[in-house]
């Protein structure tokens, strides 16, 4: 049984593996918007059985929930655009790798969380190492213009990661139980992406839903486990630490993309993954 000191690390690594799985499943399905919508709906369905067993949020927390929802909807919109425009192994490292930096910046002002000097070094080391993933490879050299557009959306997604991480931390800590926020979040989160789906895919719902349904269901189950675990971790330690540890998903997603999507990985990304791991170790060492 992991000690209380290492329990958040175990939870975050579990969350990293499952969130990488979700994004590979959605990307592999082809239609990112439809896949993401199914994932969100399934995530909502997974928490319905738990509703009677956990307290409702206090009225004072409703504004925090509202801000979190807007942050999640912004993140989802930018995520869909980024994954439509670029390879998963290109955009995913950028949007997840820069997420910890955004979280640390927002956390300083909104949560009054301050990293120790060694943690800050580790954070910058880990985050900027991810940019090596984004340089064009032989597989993407012909689509540089498209790649630049994808990178803009990926960077905006990183801002969304920082916003929802900090706002979810505030909301989860204000709840009588972390599961209360998980239930409320999942029950509302699907609305934004579903409305976009209904607008963008009108007239062809069944055509787009049918091939995405099975992978979307599996992705939704993995997504519930992933972000549910992350919310529990937010209540245990600094938001920036949780986000940084969770972003080891960059490595898992790049490996999965190479194996299942036949996207290029390459020696440079192996080096970047090693630097990322070093930065995360420094963050954890600085917390001791």
N, C-alpha and C positions, 0 to 999 in steps of 0.2 A: 504493500500500500504506500503510495508516494507521500512524503511529508508535506506539511502545509506550505513549506517554502517552495517546493517544486510542483505542487499541484497545479498552479496556474500555467506552468510551462507545459505540463502534460496535456492540459485542456487545450491550450493554444496550438500545440502541434497536431492534436487530433482535429481541431478546427481547420488547420491549414490543409491537411490532406483531404478533408471532405469538401472544402470550398474549391480546391483545385479540381476535384472530381466533378463538381457541379458545372464549372465553367467549361471543362472539356466536353461534358455531355451536351451542354447547350450549343457549343461551337460545332460539335460533330453532327448535330442534327440539321445544320444548314440554315434554317430560318431562325435567326437569333431572337427576334421579337416574340415569335410564337413560342419558342422553347422557354424563354424567360417568363412569359406569362403563365405557362403551365406549371413551371417550377414554383412560382409565387402562389398560385391557387392551391397546389398540393401542400405547400408549407402551411397555408392557412388551415387546410383540412386536418393536418397532423396534430394541431393543438386543440381542436374542438373537443375531443374527449376529456381534456384536462380542465376545461372551463369551470365545472362545478366544484373543483377541489382547491381552487386558489382564490384569495381575496381580490376584490376589484381595486383598481388604483384610487388613491385619494384624490378628491377634486383639485387639490393644489398642484397635482402632477400633470393635469390635463394640458396646460400650455407646453410642458416639456415633451409630452407625447406628440403634440401637434408639430413642434419644431423637428423632432426626430423623423416624423413621417415625410415632411417636406424634404429633408436631407436625403432620405432613402429614395424618394421619387427622382430627385435630381441625379443621384448616383446611378439609378437604373437606366435613366434616359441616356446618360453619357456612356454607360457601359454598353448598351445595345448599339449605339452609333460606332463606338470604337471597335467592337467585335465584328460589326458588319464590314468595316473598312480595312481591317488588317488581320494578319495571321495572329492566332492566339499567342504564339511564342514571341511575337513582337510587341503587341499592345498590353498583354497581361502583366509582364514584368514592370512596365512603366507605371501602369495605374495602381498596381499593388505595391511596387517598390517605393514610389514617392508618397504613398499613403501614410506611412509612419511619420515622415517629415511634416506633412500637413496636420496630422493628429497632434504631434508635439507642439506645433505652433498654436493651434487652436486650444489645446489643453492648457497651455501657459496662461492664456487670457480667460478662458471660461471655467477651468477646473482648478486653477492655481497649482498645477502640478509642474514641478521643475526637476529635470533630470540632473543627476550628478555629472561632473565633467567627463568621467570615463564612459558613462552611458551616452552622453552627447556625441563623443568621438565615435562610439560604436554605431549610433544611429546614422550619422552622416556617412560613415564608411559603408554601412549596409545599403542605405538608400541610393547613394550615388554609384555604387557598384552595379546597380540594376540598369543604369543607362547603357552599359556595355551590351546588354541584351538587345537594345533598341537600334543599334547601328545596322545598316543594311547588310544582308548576307548575300551570297550568290543566288539564293532562292528568291530574294526580294528586290534585287538590284534593278529589275526592269520596272518596278512599280514605285519608284521613289516618290513621285508626287502623291500617289495614293497613300503611301506610308506616312508622309508628313501630315496629311489630314487625319489619319488614324491616330498619330501620336498626339495631336491637339486634343482629340476626344479622350484619349487615354489620360492625358494630364488633367483634364477637367474631371475625369472619373476619380483620379487621386484626390482632388479637392473634395469631391463628394465622400470619399472614404474617410477623410479627416473630419468632415462635418458630422457624418452619421456616427462615427466612433465616439466623438466627444459628447454629442447630444444624447446618444444612447447610454453613455456612462452616467450622465446626469440623471436621466430618467430612471434607469435601473436602480441607482442608489436611492432614489426617492420612493421606491415601491416597498410595500410590506414584504415582498418576496421576489427574487429575480424572475421566477416563472411568471409572475403577474405581468411583467413588461413583455416577456417573450410572447405570451398569449395575445396581448393587446396589439403588439407590433405585427405579428403574423396575420392576425385577423383583419388588419387594415391595409397592410403593405401591398397586397395584390391589386388593390383598386386602381392605382395609377397606371401600371403597365397594362392592365386589362382594358382600360378605357382607350389607351393608345392602340392596342391590338384591334379592338372593335372598330376603330376609325380607319386604321391603315389596311386592314385585311377584309373590309366589308365586301360581301358578295362571294367570298371564297373561304369562309370559315372552315368548313369540313375538309376542303382540299389541303389547307395548311395544317390543320390540327391532327389529321390522321397519322402522318409519318412521325410527328413530334411527340405523340401521346406517351408511348412507352418510355423513351429516354427522359421525357419531362417528369414523369412520375418518379423515376429513380433519382433524378436530379433534385426534385422537391424533397424527397426523404433525406438525401444527403445534405441539402441546404438547411433543413430544420436542425439536424444534428450539428452542423457546422456553426451556424450563427447562434443557436441556443447555447452552445458551449462557450462561444465568445462573450455573450452577455453575462454568463456566470463569472467568467474571468474578469470582466470589467469591474465587478464588485469586489474583487480580491486584490487588484494591484493597479498601477498607473495605466491609463488608457494607451499612452504611447508604447509602453512595454508590451501590452496585449497585441496591439496592431503590428508592431515590429515582429514579434514572434509568430503571429499568424501569417505574416507575409513570407514565411518560408514556403508558402504555397506556390510562390514564383518558381521555385526549383521543381516542385512536384508537377506543376502544370506544364512546364517546359519539357520535362521528361515524358509526361503523358502525351503531349502534342507530338513529340518526335516519334513515339511508339504507335499511337493510334491514329494520328492525323497526318503522319509522314511529313511533318514540318521540320525544317533544319534546326539542329541544336548547335553543334560545332564546338571547337576548342575554346573559343572566346567566352562562350556562355558557361562552359565548365569552370573557367577561371573566375568569372563573375559570381557564379554560385558559391565558390569557395570563399571569395571575399565577403559575400553576403553572410555566410555562416560565421565568419570571423567577427564581423560587426555585431551580430546577434549575441555571440559569446561575450563580447566586451560589454554589451548592454546589461547582460545578466550579471557579469562580474562586478560592474559598477553599482549594482543594487544591493550587493552583499555588505 
